[in-house]
Amino acid sequence: MAHRVTLIPGDGIGPEVTEAARLVADASSVKIDWDVVQAGEKAIERSGSPLPEAVLDSIRRNRLAVKGPITTPIGGGFRSVNVALRQQLDLYASVRPARAIAGEGTRYPDTDLIVVREATEGLYSGVEHWVDRDHTAAETVNVITRKASDRIIRFAFELARREHRHRVTAVHKANIMKTTGGLFQTAFREMAPKYPDIEADERLVDNMCMQLAKKPEEYDVIVTTNLFGDIISDLCAGLAGGLGVAPGALFGDSIAVFEPVHGSAPKYAGQDKADPVAEILCIELLFRHLGEREAAERVFRAVWETIAEKKFVTYDLALPGYTAHPVPPSTCSAMAREIARKIPNVDIDRPLVRPVDPYAVQSDPHLTDEPLPTHR
């Protein structure tokens, strides 16, 4: 039986990367019946609203959605469609894996962690106002509740247990934000003993950023509040190779929406050059959510092998910073076709091997041909 999934192409490069993801999904053994709806700038042109009620109705009906990036105006214009979706559908858990995929040129090739971000309240939720009539001072309200803190922390521990992760680190700023940060800290300290099989510890957000820049391989699952999670997840994406390879998911009690971490990049729209990997890995996360573990592993390994071979990779994966030896870039659509072609033939039992670039410095301990652990 086919799974009915809402598909929101989005703005800018959104239609290109979602089409790439759709191509990969259709090459798998999982049957998807796509329900295509529009949100963002195209929706404004058609209906006058960036988030039409029909979009929300489709997601509520299907309970699953794959979404492309949607433009959020900076400083003015409509408020974020992404924030509105989370609040309207109570998508309280933002899950953003950061995994270095076959990139022997990345600075942190052993990065493999998950950021779990509370997504409905806190400083990021947009509760703000002018303090004076002359608009010379503004104030943002940071609302942290025990209910939201408990459920996101519980979600993080349950995710760690389900994905065979061993450590959950809470990130806050309770030394200065003693009431709001302190509430989140207290919720974590009271929840952690309920999961004796999972190691639990805490970091202040500034210290966490330093620790991630030094030794990200020591961290497993990070749980934090809305704004801190937004910032830390981008940092972790950078450690793993960039936003182009960073998928994400939003979970409520009965609804799941899968979206890349990156933005809509309107200046690249229509050029067939955007990296499709983040959106394609959203399909992997969707399959894992559906319990289609083998299909999910096939998608991940097809992406890994395509990047490792470097025959069909977009510009960001072909330049120094992701590969130790630059190669000619390919197009978004060509890379997607190559990943889709590989899916039926990948060996899901063979250990993943990070390639050794003949131009790299062989004394670098990260650049070995040792098999990597099977993707978790």
ROLOVO-255186 format. One line per 3 residues: their letters; for each residue x, y, z of C-alpha. Coordinates in steps of 0.02 Angstrom, whole numbers. Layout:
REM residues N
a) X,Y,Z ~ ... $
***
This chain:
REM residues 376
mah) 0,0,0 ~ 64,173,-45 ~ 98,303,88 $
rvt) 8,468,56 ~ 133,610,84 ~ 109,798,66 $
lip) 244,878,-43 ~ 279,1065,-28 ~ 405,1117,-164 $
gdg) 443,1284,-80 ~ 534,1436,-147 ~ 700,1472,-236 $
igp) 793,1308,-260 ~ 651,1215,-172 ~ 566,1148,-329 $
evt) 732,1081,-396 ~ 788,992,-238 ~ 615,922,-199 $
eaa) 605,853,-376 ~ 774,771,-345 ~ 711,696,-182 $
rlv) 553,636,-267 ~ 657,550,-402 ~ 758,459,-269 $
ada) 603,410,-170 ~ 520,341,-326 ~ 676,235,-362 $
ssv) 657,146,-194 ~ 544,1,-146 ~ 432,115,-43 $
kid) 275,171,-133 ~ 233,355,-109 ~ 75,443,-168 $
wdv) 123,627,-173 ~ -4,763,-129 ~ 77,922,-200 $
vqa) 27,1089,-121 ~ 105,1263,-123 ~ 165,1372,21 $
gek) 275,1526,22 ~ 294,1653,-118 ~ 200,1551,-249 $
aie) 56,1528,-128 ~ 46,1717,-103 ~ 31,1739,-291 $
rsg) -110,1611,-301 ~ -208,1635,-141 ~ -141,1790,-54 $
spl) -71,1691,93 ~ 103,1613,116 ~ 23,1471,214 $
pea) -150,1430,143 ~ -267,1327,249 ~ -266,1195,113 $
vld) -82,1160,153 ~ -119,1133,337 ~ -270,1025,294 $
sir) -163,916,179 ~ -31,888,313 ~ -162,853,447 $
rnr) -246,729,332 ~ -89,638,275 ~ 10,658,437 $
lav) 170,656,333 ~ 251,794,230 ~ 412,827,135 $
kgp) 448,1011,119 ~ 569,1115,17 ~ 646,1274,87 $
itt) 532,1426,98 ~ 595,1605,92 ~ 576,1707,252 $
pig) 595,1895,223 ~ 727,1977,333 ~ 670,2126,436 $
ggf) 499,2144,354 ~ 365,2055,254 ~ 268,1903,315 $
rsv) 324,1805,466 ~ 410,1639,441 ~ 304,1503,362 $
nva) 418,1379,449 ~ 378,1449,621 ~ 192,1457,578 $
lrq) 191,1274,525 ~ 271,1220,688 ~ 149,1320,792 $
qld) -8,1278,692 ~ 28,1091,691 ~ 115,1085,861 $
lya) 274,1015,784 ~ 373,1031,943 ~ 528,927,904 $
svr) 652,982,771 ~ 776,842,736 ~ 933,882,638 $
par) 1064,746,611 ~ 1241,803,572 ~ 1341,666,486 $
aia) 1502,685,388 ~ 1466,587,230 ~ 1616,518,133 $
geg) 1704,686,139 ~ 1888,653,161 ~ 1921,838,146 $
try) 1806,891,287 ~ 1888,952,447 ~ 1783,838,558 $
pdt) 1756,674,463 ~ 1699,579,618 ~ 1551,693,656 $
dli) 1393,592,686 ~ 1271,675,805 ~ 1090,733,817 $
vvr) 1025,901,877 ~ 851,894,954 ~ 777,1069,964 $
eat) 617,1125,1050 ~ 522,1212,909 ~ 367,1298,978 $
egl) 422,1424,1110 ~ 572,1520,1174 ~ 662,1668,1096 $
ysg) 637,1603,919 ~ 447,1602,924 ~ 430,1785,876 $
veh) 339,1855,1027 ~ 405,2034,1022 ~ 351,2215,1022 $
wvd) 413,2394,1024 ~ 441,2465,1197 ~ 414,2647,1150 $
rdh) 313,2748,1025 ~ 467,2807,930 ~ 525,2630,896 $
taa) 696,2657,974 ~ 686,2504,1087 ~ 617,2330,1057 $
etv) 586,2180,1168 ~ 574,1993,1134 ~ 486,1879,1258 $
nvi) 571,1715,1303 ~ 434,1596,1361 ~ 494,1427,1425 $
trk) 365,1308,1498 ~ 386,1150,1599 ~ 268,1056,1484 $
asd) 367,1095,1326 ~ 533,1064,1413 ~ 477,895,1479 $
rii) 412,833,1313 ~ 565,885,1210 ~ 685,811,1337 $
rfa) 584,650,1343 ~ 583,648,1153 ~ 774,663,1150 $
fel) 798,517,1270 ~ 673,409,1176 ~ 761,451,1012 $
arr) 930,406,1088 ~ 862,239,1147 ~ 775,201,981 $
ehr) 928,245,876 ~ 1051,156,992 ~ 1134,317,1045 $
hrv) 1219,321,1214 ~ 1226,501,1274 ~ 1107,650,1286 $
tav) 1180,823,1320 ~ 1066,965,1375 ~ 1118,1139,1318 $
hka) 1058,1296,1408 ~ 1116,1461,1484 ~ 1053,1435,1659 $
nim) 1199,1528,1738 ~ 1132,1694,1670 ~ 952,1657,1618 $
ktt) 917,1583,1787 ~ 728,1573,1772 ~ 700,1515,1592 $
ggl) 865,1422,1574 ~ 848,1359,1750 ~ 676,1286,1712 $
fqt) 746,1190,1563 ~ 894,1131,1668 ~ 780,1070,1807 $
afr) 669,977,1685 ~ 822,888,1613 ~ 893,843,1783 $
ema) 727,767,1836 ~ 700,674,1672 ~ 874,598,1653 $
pky) 859,470,1797 ~ 710,392,1706 ~ 832,335,1572 $
pdi) 971,248,1669 ~ 1036,164,1510 ~ 1077,333,1431 $
ead) 1221,442,1490 ~ 1162,620,1530 ~ 1261,781,1548 $
erl) 1244,970,1524 ~ 1336,1111,1438 ~ 1315,1299,1437 $
vdn) 1279,1353,1259 ~ 1440,1453,1236 ~ 1545,1311,1304 $
mcm) 1449,1188,1194 ~ 1498,1286,1038 ~ 1680,1280,1090 $
qla) 1671,1094,1128 ~ 1592,1058,959 ~ 1727,1155,869 $
kkp) 1861,1054,959 ~ 1791,877,971 ~ 1618,849,897 $
eey) 1648,661,889 ~ 1624,653,1078 ~ 1440,705,1067 $
dvi) 1290,600,1021 ~ 1119,680,1050 ~ 1104,864,1098 $
vtt) 939,932,1166 ~ 908,1117,1185 ~ 788,1262,1170 $
nlf) 725,1343,1010 ~ 850,1480,970 ~ 1002,1386,1036 $
gdi) 950,1235,933 ~ 937,1339,775 ~ 1113,1405,799 $
isd) 1194,1243,857 ~ 1117,1140,718 ~ 1194,1255,586 $
lca) 1361,1242,675 ~ 1348,1053,672 ~ 1300,1055,489 $
gla) 1459,1152,455 ~ 1561,1023,548 ~ 1486,885,441 $
ggl) 1517,969,274 ~ 1389,1109,257 ~ 1203,1145,247 $
gva) 1195,1056,80 ~ 1208,887,167 ~ 1101,928,320 $
pga) 924,855,326 ~ 796,891,461 ~ 629,833,527 $
lfg) 489,907,631 ~ 384,795,743 ~ 222,819,836 $
dsi) 121,686,925 ~ 47,621,761 ~ 125,723,619 $
avf) 299,722,543 ~ 369,850,419 ~ 538,823,336 $
epv) 636,974,274 ~ 817,1022,238 ~ 908,1137,359 $
hgs) 963,1256,222 ~ 867,1404,151 ~ 790,1439,-18 $
apk) 945,1520,-98 ~ 843,1620,-225 ~ 996,1679,-321 $
yag) 1027,1499,-375 ~ 846,1461,-421 ~ 821,1380,-591 $
qdk) 1006,1351,-622 ~ 1008,1164,-585 ~ 1162,1185,-475 $
adp) 1093,1170,-297 ~ 1151,1025,-189 ~ 1004,902,-174 $
vae) 1081,794,-37 ~ 996,876,113 ~ 824,857,32 $
ilc) 864,679,-24 ~ 917,633,152 ~ 747,695,209 $
iel) 680,546,112 ~ 797,435,213 ~ 727,509,374 $
lfr) 549,487,309 ~ 582,303,272 ~ 656,276,445 $
hlg) 502,356,521 ~ 392,238,420 ~ 491,88,481 $
ere) 565,58,308 ~ 740,36,377 ~ 815,-56,229 $
aae) 751,72,104 ~ 819,211,215 ~ 989,129,223 $
rvf) 991,110,34 ~ 959,296,12 ~ 1096,342,135 $
rav) 1223,224,56 ~ 1180,281,-120 ~ 1215,460,-65 $
wet) 1376,406,21 ~ 1440,312,-132 ~ 1396,453,-251 $
iae) 1490,580,-146 ~ 1636,462,-121 ~ 1655,430,-308 $
kkf) 1645,617,-347 ~ 1588,586,-526 ~ 1419,670,-502 $
vty) 1427,799,-363 ~ 1367,979,-357 ~ 1486,1125,-341 $
dla) 1489,1133,-150 ~ 1542,950,-141 ~ 1672,971,-278 $
lpg) 1774,1111,-201 ~ 1908,1119,-64 ~ 1824,1108,104 $
yta) 1727,952,60 ~ 1850,857,-49 ~ 2039,858,-34 $
hpv) 2053,856,-224 ~ 1932,970,-320 ~ 1834,893,-463 $
pps) 1723,966,-600 ~ 1549,999,-529 ~ 1393,915,-593 $
tcs) 1212,973,-590 ~ 1077,948,-460 ~ 975,838,-576 $
ama) 1124,733,-632 ~ 1175,699,-453 ~ 997,649,-409 $
rei) 988,530,-557 ~ 1152,449,-505 ~ 1091,424,-326 $
ark) 927,353,-389 ~ 1019,235,-507 ~ 1124,165,-365 $
ipn) 981,130,-243 ~ 930,-45,-304 ~ 1111,-104,-312 $
vdi) 1195,-43,-153 ~ 1261,-175,-34 ~ 1184,-131,134 $
drp) 1292,-260,225 ~ 1460,-197,165 ~ 1552,-80,287 $
lvr) 1555,100,230 ~ 1729,154,181 ~ 1788,333,172 $
pvd) 1896,354,16 ~ 2079,398,25 ~ 2121,540,-93 $
pya) 2291,513,-177 ~ 2322,700,-166 ~ 2291,708,20 $
vqs) 2426,706,154 ~ 2436,522,201 ~ 2498,558,377 $
dph) 2330,635,424 ~ 2253,509,546 ~ 2078,548,481 $
ltd) 2119,498,301 ~ 2123,309,311 ~ 2042,167,218 $
epl) 1977,88,378 ~ 1792,38,370 ~ 1676,155,462 $
pth) 1540,95,581 ~ 1375,52,498 ~ 1264,206,491 $
r) 1154,216,646 $
***
